[in-house]
Amino acid sequence: MKEEKQISFKRHVIILVVTVLIVALVSTVASYQIISRKRQEAILNEIGGDLGEVAMTYQKIMSQYVGKVSPKELSEGAIKGMTNALDDPYTEYYSGAEKQSLDDTISGSFEGIGAVMTTKDGVPMIAEPPIADTPAEKKQLRANDLILKIDGKETKDEELTDVVKKIRGKKGTDVTLTIQRDADVFDVILTRDKIPVESVFAHIDSEQPTVGYIQVTTFSENTAADFEKALVDLKKQGANSYIIDMRKNPGGLLTAVLSMASMFVEDGQTILQIENKNGEKEEIKADKKLDNGHKVKEPVVVLVDEQSASASEIFAAAIKEAAKMPVIGTKTFGKGTMQSIQPITDESELKLTTNKWLTPKGNWIHKKGLKPTIESRYPFYAYLNPMDKENSYQFGAEGKQVLLLNGMLAGLDYEVSQESEVFDAATQEAVTRFQEEHDLSVTGIANRDTIDAIEMAVIQKLKDNDPQYDKAIETLLSSSEKGE
């Protein structure tokens, strides 16, 4: 979250900047010559302890290393070493293209796949659930997916800046990512698209004209204002109850979610608790300063899933515990920490975990997730991984890829065993029928084109058959009948 509520780490950032300046000064004054032991001890005392050792290491490399060396690369390497030592996927140093990518994600639009990157043990990793309705989300990429290759080239130990450049590109162009998810490795072809500024999408339900639906895909600078406008517009169209869809929402700005949550919570009640590194807590309470005096009195249901994270979990927790309205879906992602963006220079910044956040009742959901009021799961085929399309599969084939194929075919109502790892006669018949029904070359063999079409059909069926949305409608209608 970009909002810097606490500044408890400001002193450390200042020390870091001062250290870099001193290091640069030392290397310049020394003219790349060895500094005397007495002077080394003086520097250590001036800067202090461990950071003094970093400074001296920098100076020795600059003055004695036989090859070419870039002061900027050394400084950035030292900073990244510090952030990596925290073993926190949400703390990251950004410079150049990485910084621009982060800033665009928060406040602007860009062309890419819609996923925030970090690194783990030198391998690029998707840090948070992808933004809804982006190429990454449509291809079912998930948080913690490792990116082993980009267009066939290995990524291990590659600079994150270079990884971002390779994944981004013009709208309509393709990029192939080799993904590792747990023990499974598979290729995913993504078509780059414009990742929009818009984060709020609303309409009246086609069958229930008194139910307004609002999807929030992320929390950016304009989200709260757009959300308030959507509520007003839907009410004018006849809505007297609302479904707020936070599924696949990876989070975003703290200011946005506080404004939105305050609309549903009585003034003076706690929306959120923030805990700093010393264990000191601050309660954020609903107030007209947050919501501009706009209070929603109508019944509301919030939808969440395993990819609802961070700010979307704050919103859902406030609705559940403070507003006492139902949350429907599955247990959420479980990101209970807060980050602030702290500038280092004009071209670099530090996204730093500075606080924990707790629910209104004081629960910390980190790595545990928020449990919904009413559990409603996606159908089984929603949890299947994409298949490896480098190979084709035909009668007699066996293994995990065939298990995925049978699962998707079963989800599409073909008569195959969803638990079978064997490409048997039933699988062949199902593949043949699918090819006939979708104007594909009829071979009975699952090749790349057929697998792509099957996966897209599964995604479309998930959109057309949404048990969580149906449960939300049922809950709102039941509430209306009871006069609640």
N, C-alpha and C positions, 0 to 999 in steps of 0.2 A: 504494500500500500504506500502510495507516494506521500500521503499526508504525514508530516513529521510532528507528532503529538508530543513526544518527549525528546529532549535533547541531551540525554544523559551521556551520550557517547561523543559529544561535541569536543570535549577536551582531548579525547584520544585521536580524533581526526586532526585537530590542530597539531598535536605532537607528531603525527605522521607527516603532515605537510612540512613542519619545521625540520624533521629528520631528513626528508628528501632535499630540502634547501641546504642544510648543513653538509650533506653528502656531496651535493653538487659543488659547493664552495670548497670543500676539502680537495676534491679531485682537480679543481681548477688551480687552486693555490699551489698544490703539490707539483703541478705540471707533469703528472704521471710518474713522479719519483717516489721512492719508498720513504714513508714518514718514520721518524725515529720512534723507538719504543716509548719514550717519555711523552711524545706528542700523542701517540696512540692512546696512552692511559688518560691523557687530558681529555681527549675526545670522548672516551668511554664515560668519564665522570660527567662531562657536560651534557651528553645526551642521555646517559643512564642505561646501565645493565644490558639487557638483551638487544635493545635497539642500537646500542653502541656497537655490538658485534655485527649487526647487519651493516652499519655504516662502514666499519672497517673492512668487512668482506667486499663491499662495493669498491672501496678505494683500492684494495689489493688487486682486484680484477682489472680495474681501469688502468692501474699503473704497471701491472706485470704480465697480464694475459697476452700470449704470443699472437693470437688472432685478432681480427677486427671485432669490435664490440660497440654496441649502441647504448649510451647512457639511458635513453628512454626505455629500451627493451629490458635493461637490467632493473630499472625502477619498477616497471610494470610487473616484471617477473616476481620481484620481492613482494609487491602488494598482493598479487594473485596467490602467492605462497601463503601469505597470512590468511586470506579468506578461505583458501582450500583447507587449511589446518583446522578451521572451525567445524568441518564436516557438516555444514549446513547448506542444503541446496538452494536456499532462498537468499543467502548472502553472497553477493557477487560484485566484482569490480568491472566496470564497463568503460571502454574508451573507443573513440572513433566510431566505426559502423555499429559496434555493439551498443554504444550509448544512444545512437540515433534510433536503433531498433527498439530499445526500451522506451524511449520518449515517444516514438510513434505509437507503440502499443498502448500507452497510457492515454495519449491525447489526440492522436491523429489517425489517418488511414494510410495503408501501405499495401504493396502487392507481395504476397507470399503464401504461406500455408496456414497461418493462424495459431502458431504454437510458440511458447516461450522456452528458450533453450538455456541449459546450464551444462556443467560437465561433472562426471563422476569417474574417478580413477583415470582421467585422461580421455574419456569417451564422452561425446556429446549425449545429453539426455534431455528429454522433454520434462521440464520442471513442474509444470502445472497442467491440469486438464485443458485441452485445446478449446478455443473460443467456439461457441455454438455456430453451426451453419458455415463453417470454414472448411477448406479442403482437408485439414488434419482431422477435424471432427467427423466429417463425412466418411473418411476412410478408417474411422474407428481407432485412431491413435490415442494413446493414453499417457497420463503422467507416469514417469519413471521408465518409459520406453527408451532403450538405448539405441542410438543411431550408429551402426557399425560402418556403414558405407553410404556415400552419396554418389549416385550414378556409377556405381561399381568401384569407386575409389575409397580406400579405408580412411577413417577419420581419427583413429586413435592418436592422441598427442598433437592434433592439429589445433591451431589457435581458434577460439570460439568465433572471433571476428571473421575468419575465413569460412567457417562452417555456415554462419549466418548469410554471408555473401553468396555461397553456393546454393543454399536452399531458397533464398529470395530470387525473384526474377520477374520477367514480364508476365502479365496476366495472359492465361491461355497456353503457356509453355509447361512442359512436364518436368518433374524431377523424381527420380527413383531413390527411395530410401530403403536400406537394408536394416530391418528392425530386430532387436532382440528383446523379447518379452518373457521373463523367467527363463525357461529352458528352450523356448521356441525361437527360431530365427526365420524371418520371411521378408520378402520384398513388397513394398507398397509404392505404386505409381500415383503421384499426386499432381493434379493440374493446378498450377498457381492461379490465384484469383485476387481481386481487390478485397482487402479486409476492411470493412466499412467502419466509418465513424459511428454510425447508428448502432445503438445497443438496446433500444426499446422497440418492440413490435407488438401492436395491439389490434384486436378485432372483437366483434360480437360473435358469440358462438352461433353457428349456422342453424342449429336445431333448438337451442335454448336462448331466445332473444333477450332474456334478462341477465344473462351471464356474460361478463366481460373477461376477455383473456389478455394477459400481458406477459410477454416473454422478455426477460432481461438477460442478455448474453454476456455482459461484462459491466463493470462499474467504472466509467470514464468521466471526463470533466462535465459532460452535458447530460449524463444519465438521470440524475435526480430531477432536473427540470423537465426532461422528456417524459419521465415516468409520471410526474404530477400532471402534465398536459394530457397524457393518455388516460389517466383516471377521470379527468374532467370531461374529455371527449366521449368516453364510453358511457359515462353517466347521462350525458345529453342524448345519447342514442338509446337509452332505456335500461342500462345495466343497473341492477340493484344487488349484485354480488360479483365477486372477482376471483379469478384463478391467476395467481402470480407464479410464473414458471421460472424457477432458478436452476433447472437441470442443465448440466454441462456448462455452468457459469464458473469460471476459474477465479473470480474475485476482481479486485481493482482498488479504487480510491476509497479511503475511509470516510472522507467527507460526504461522498455520494450515498453510501449505505446508511450512514447515520441520519441524513436528511430523510431518506425513504422510510427507514424503520420508525422514525419518530411520528410519521403520519398515522401509524396504526396503534401507537402506545399512548396512554394517557400522560399528560404533562406531569413531570415529577417522578415517574416510574423509570427504573433503570433499563436502559437498552443494552448496555455493554459495560464490562469492567476491564480496565487496562492495568496490567501489572508490570512494573519495571524490574531491572536486574536485582534491585535490593529488596524485592518483595513488596514494595509499596504499591497500593492499589488506588486507582481513580475510577469513580463511577460516572458514566456518561448517561444523563437522564433526558427523557423526551422533553422537548421545549419548543415553543413557537419560533425561537431563534433558529432552530434546526429545520422545522417543517413549514415555516412561513404561515403558521396558523391553520394549515390544511390538515384536517383530521378525517380519516375514513371511518365511517360508522357502519358501513354495510358488511355483511359476512365475507370472509376472505379465506381462501385455501392456498397454501404454498406447496409447490411441487419441487422435490429435490431428488438427486440420485448420487451415485458414487463419485461423480465428477463435479458435484457442487462443492466449491472450496472457498476458504478464506472469507471474503466479504459476503458471498452468498450464504455462507454458514452463519455469519453474524446476523444477517437479515432473518434467516429461518429460525434461529434461536430466539431472537427478540419476538417474533410472531408466536412461537410456541410457548415461551416461558413468561413473557410480559403481556402480550396481547391475548394470550390464551386462545389462540385460533389454531385449527389443525394444520399440521405439516404432513404431506402424503408422499410416499415414495420409498426409497431405500436409505440406509445409513450413508451419510455424506463422507466426503474425502478425508476430513480430519486435519485441517491446517489451522492450528491455534496460535500462530505467531504473527507478528506485525513487522513490516519493514518500512523504513523511510529512505528516501533518495537524498543522499548528501553529496553536494558538489565537492570535487577535489580540485579540478581545474576547469577551464572553459570547455575542454575536450574530454573530460572524464568525470565519472561519478561513482559513488559507492551505494549499492542497495544493501542495507544493513538491517539485520534482525535486531530490534531494539526492545521489543516488548512481547509479553504474552497477552492474549485476550481471553477473557472468561465470559461465559453466558450471564444473563441477568441474575441467575441463581448461584453464580460462582463456579460453574463447572468448566474444566479445561478439557476440550475435546481433541486436543492435538494427538494425531495418530490413532485416534479412536473413532472420531466422527460423531455427528449428531444423529440420534435415533429419531425417526419420524413418529408422529402421533399415530398414524395409520400406515402400516407397511403394505406396499404394493410394488411388486417386482416386474421388471421387464420379462418377456418370455425367454426361454432358455437360449434361443438362437441369437439373442442380442449380445450375449457374452462370448460368442465364438470369435477366435482370432481370424484375421485375413489369411488366406491360403498362400502358399508358395507357388508363384505362377511361372517359375523357371522351368518346371517340368509339366508334362501332361500325365493324366491318370486314366487308366482303362481297365477293362475286365481283368481281374486277378491281382490288381495292385492292393497293397496292404500298408497300414501305418497311420500315423497321426493326421497326415494330410487328408487321407480318405475319411477318417473320423470327422474332420471338419466339413468335408464335402457332404457326407451323409447327414450331418447335423443341419446344414443349411437347406438341403433338399427336404428334410423332414419338416423344417420350419416353414417351408413353402407348400406344405401339405402333399408332398409326393410320398408314396408308400415305400419308404425305406426305414431301416432301423437307425435311429439317431445315435445309438451307442456302438455301432459296428465300425471296425477298422478295415473291413474288407470291401473291395469294389466287386460286388457280386452281380448276379443277373438283375436284381431289383434296382441296384444303383445304375446299371447300364440303361435299363428301361426308363428310369427317371431322367437321366441325362439326355437321352434321346427325345423324350417328350418335351423337356424344357427347350431343347434346341429347335424343335418343330414349332413350338408356341412363340418363340422369340426371334424367328427368322434368322437363325444361325445355321451354319453348315452342319448337317445332320450326320454325325459319325458315331455317336455313343461314347465318344472320348472327351474327357474334360480337359480342354486346352485353355490357353490364356484367355481367349475371347469368351469362352463359355463360363469360365470361373468369374471373370469380371462381371458378366451379365447376371450370374447367380448372386453375387455379392450385392450388386445394385438392387436386385429384386428383393433381397432380404431387407436392405435399408429402407426401401419404399414401403414394404409391408409393416415395418416398425412405425413408420410415420402414419400409415393408414389405420393401424390397430394399436392404440395407445391405452393400455389398461390403467395407467396412473391417471391420465386425463379423465378417463371414464369414471374412475373412482372419485375424482374431484367433483365432477358434475353430480354424481349420485349423492355425495356428502352435502353439497350446497342445496340441492333440491330437498333432501331430507331435513336440513336445517330450516329451510323456508316453510315446509309443511308443519314443522313443530312450532313455528313462530319465533324462532330464536334470533 
